[in-house]
Amino acid sequence: MSNIIIIGGGVAGMIAAITAANKGNKVTILEKNNELGKKILITGNGRCNFTNEYMKGDCYSSSLSCDDETNTNITQEFADVVFDRFSNKDFIKVLSDLGMSYYVREGYYYPKTDEARTFRDTLVSEVNRLGIEVVYNFNLRSIDRNEDGFTLSNKEQEYQCDKVIIAAGGNAAPKTGSSGDCYYYLEKLGHNIFKAKPVLTNLKADYPDDLQGVNALANISIRINNTTHNTEKGFIKYYKGMLSGIPIYQLSMDAIPAIEQGNKVEIVADFVTDSNIEIALKLQGTTLREALYKSINPKIVDVVLKGNNIDPDTSIDNMNSSDQEHIIELFSNVNYEIIGFSGFENAQATLGGVDIREINPQTMESKICKGLYFAGEIIDIVGRCGGYNIQWAASTGTIAGINV
Ligand SMILES: Cc1cc2nc3c(=O)[nH]c(=O)nc-3n(C[C@H](O)[C@H](O)[C@H](O)COP(=O)(O)OP(=O)(O)OC[C@H]3O[C@@H](n4cnc5c(N)ncnc54)[C@H](O)[C@@H]3O)c2cc1C
């Protein structure tokens, strides 16, 4: 039996604690907040999308994968090893064995109650049932490696343990406790830490005020230095000077590192694909406005036509095929240059953290400091929206908990 301390009581920390306790270890969680799993309550719009039917390495990125293809492979291989060891099916079984019910919608898993609290309380209840000690309001301020293991301190209290699991999260939504303060202590232990960047967040663009509040279905692409990288389908939301919505969150994974590297980043919305606009533009006896309003949000139609000095009252009868092609082209390529992004307060996740090349994915143990393990968002790997980050926390937490 080892004496294990876990820093952070989010998904990763609680699951690591449950797993390590089930292996017969003495486990203590040191948590900064006065409750466990505070962030879970705001996940999935309060419903907690905890995993996904499709779970593979290609849903994950790291700071390495922002550089080139070889590094993308390193990232995906790391994630694939993790999911080989503890998959989405394993996670669903663990939750079912704890008696939690769930439902699946379009491959996304949620608690059957539709309440994130259910997921949080299921884990908290198991932590309590197993008699795991939780020290609340403990804000870690130093980690020292010594002959007997580790000494962890908040400058008032000191804890000694054989092995430690760092599950302190990243920097996203810092009001929930994950304010990135553990990076510093890990650097002191010899780890390379990639700078934390907010991801799964809003992108800032200059667009006319008339579009505020619009929510429109489109195929949305990201263009970096004039080359299209990825396309997502879904709703683009124009909100307080930002572009928002799930597709924008997904594309922010490519956009934010590219902006930080000084590249030109554009979001291109295609409102034409999967519409009947081409048919509408051929119906004699109607106006251009009438034709476009049948498929595209009127405010977007008005803004794009005005911006291109096109009269919306033009009769379809007076438009030849090249005029029609021009309209199709305009609404297939509504282009916004990205001039910034929301900070950590509004981000769902963190890109950056502990360099994956310094972690053994089979065990989650540090290759730099023996007896030190990692779980969850503190690791420099981030998943798409869709349950990928909670699954990541659960898989890495379980692997760390088994091997510690
Ligand atoms: C608004 C929002 C919605 C989201 N929705 C989803 C979703 O639906 N599906 C999904 O998969 N993911 C979602 N995510 C992402 C997901 O919640 C996180 O990736 C995941 O919860 C990370 O778990 P973690 O245990 O690694 O870190 P955290 O949950 O951040 O837990 C870390 C814990 O460590 C504690 N801590 C930090 N520093 C210290 C310290 N110095 N001393 C002691 N304790 C410390 C913190 O207080 C915290 O309790 C969402 C995130 C946000 C912000």
PDBQT file of the ligand as one rigid body, heavy atoms in Angstrom, charges set to zero:
ROOT
HETATM    1  C1  LIG A 501     -17.955  26.087 -19.700  1.00  0.00    +0.000 C 
HETATM    2  C2  LIG A 501     -17.285  24.747 -19.928  1.00  0.00    +0.000 A 
HETATM    3  C3  LIG A 501     -18.008  23.729 -20.518  1.00  0.00    +0.000 A 
HETATM    4  C4  LIG A 501     -17.393  22.490 -20.759  1.00  0.00    +0.000 A 
HETATM    5  N1  LIG A 501     -18.151  21.477 -21.276  1.00  0.00    +0.000 NA
HETATM    6  C5  LIG A 501     -17.582  20.256 -21.478  1.00  0.00    +0.000 A 
HETATM    7  C6  LIG A 501     -18.363  19.148 -21.910  1.00  0.00    +0.000 A 
HETATM    8  O1  LIG A 501     -19.599  19.224 -22.023  1.00  0.00    +0.000 OA
HETATM    9  N2  LIG A 501     -17.719  17.993 -22.168  1.00  0.00    +0.000 N 
HETATM   10  C7  LIG A 501     -16.362  17.829 -21.972  1.00  0.00    +0.000 A 
HETATM   11  O2  LIG A 501     -15.825  16.745 -22.220  1.00  0.00    +0.000 OA
HETATM   12  N3  LIG A 501     -15.616  18.847 -21.503  1.00  0.00    +0.000 NA
HETATM   13  C8  LIG A 501     -16.193  20.036 -21.225  1.00  0.00    +0.000 A 
HETATM   14  N4  LIG A 501     -15.433  21.062 -20.722  1.00  0.00    +0.000 N 
HETATM   15  C9  LIG A 501     -13.999  20.800 -20.429  1.00  0.00    +0.000 C 
HETATM   16  C10 LIG A 501     -13.867  19.926 -19.162  1.00  0.00    +0.000 C 
HETATM   17  O3  LIG A 501     -14.737  20.424 -18.167  1.00  0.00    +0.000 OA
HETATM   18  C11 LIG A 501     -12.448  19.919 -18.612  1.00  0.00    +0.000 C 
HETATM   19  O4  LIG A 501     -11.510  19.641 -19.625  1.00  0.00    +0.000 OA
HETATM   20  C12 LIG A 501     -12.297  18.878 -17.515  1.00  0.00    +0.000 C 
HETATM   21  O5  LIG A 501     -13.308  19.026 -16.539  1.00  0.00    +0.000 OA
HETATM   22  C13 LIG A 501     -10.920  18.983 -16.879  1.00  0.00    +0.000 C 
HETATM   23  O6  LIG A 501     -10.874  18.173 -15.743  1.00  0.00    +0.000 OA
HETATM   24  P1  LIG A 501      -9.605  18.203 -14.779  1.00  0.00    +0.000 P 
HETATM   25  O7  LIG A 501      -9.980  17.346 -13.630  1.00  0.00    +0.000 OA
HETATM   26  O8  LIG A 501      -8.381  17.921 -15.535  1.00  0.00    +0.000 OA
HETATM   27  O9  LIG A 501      -9.482  19.721 -14.334  1.00  0.00    +0.000 OA
HETATM   28  P2  LIG A 501     -10.485  20.661 -13.474  1.00  0.00    +0.000 P 
HETATM   29  O10 LIG A 501     -11.872  20.230 -13.597  1.00  0.00    +0.000 OA
HETATM   30  O11 LIG A 501     -10.138  22.036 -13.856  1.00  0.00    +0.000 OA
HETATM   31  O12 LIG A 501     -10.054  20.361 -11.981  1.00  0.00    +0.000 OA
HETATM   32  C14 LIG A 501      -8.835  20.809 -11.440  1.00  0.00    +0.000 C 
HETATM   33  C15 LIG A 501      -9.010  20.970  -9.951  1.00  0.00    +0.000 C 
HETATM   34  O13 LIG A 501      -7.730  21.287  -9.378  1.00  0.00    +0.000 OA
HETATM   35  C16 LIG A 501      -7.906  22.284  -8.408  1.00  0.00    +0.000 C 
HETATM   36  N5  LIG A 501      -6.651  23.037  -8.278  1.00  0.00    +0.000 N 
HETATM   37  C17 LIG A 501      -6.068  23.842  -9.206  1.00  0.00    +0.000 A 
HETATM   38  N6  LIG A 501      -4.925  24.365  -8.719  1.00  0.00    +0.000 NA
HETATM   39  C18 LIG A 501      -4.783  23.880  -7.461  1.00  0.00    +0.000 A 
HETATM   40  C19 LIG A 501      -3.825  24.106  -6.441  1.00  0.00    +0.000 A 
HETATM   41  N7  LIG A 501      -2.781  24.907  -6.631  1.00  0.00    +0.000 N 
HETATM   42  N8  LIG A 501      -3.986  23.457  -5.262  1.00  0.00    +0.000 NA
HETATM   43  C20 LIG A 501      -5.048  22.637  -5.053  1.00  0.00    +0.000 A 
HETATM   44  N9  LIG A 501      -6.005  22.412  -5.991  1.00  0.00    +0.000 NA
HETATM   45  C21 LIG A 501      -5.875  23.030  -7.179  1.00  0.00    +0.000 A 
HETATM   46  C22 LIG A 501      -9.041  23.139  -8.950  1.00  0.00    +0.000 C 
HETATM   47  O14 LIG A 501      -9.681  23.865  -7.926  1.00  0.00    +0.000 OA
HETATM   48  C23 LIG A 501      -9.954  22.089  -9.596  1.00  0.00    +0.000 C 
HETATM   49  O15 LIG A 501     -10.932  21.616  -8.705  1.00  0.00    +0.000 OA
HETATM   50  C24 LIG A 501     -16.026  22.293 -20.427  1.00  0.00    +0.000 A 
HETATM   51  C25 LIG A 501     -15.324  23.321 -19.802  1.00  0.00    +0.000 A 
HETATM   52  C26 LIG A 501     -15.943  24.538 -19.546  1.00  0.00    +0.000 A 
HETATM   53  C27 LIG A 501     -15.165  25.625 -18.846  1.00  0.00    +0.000 C 
ENDROOT
TORSDOF 0
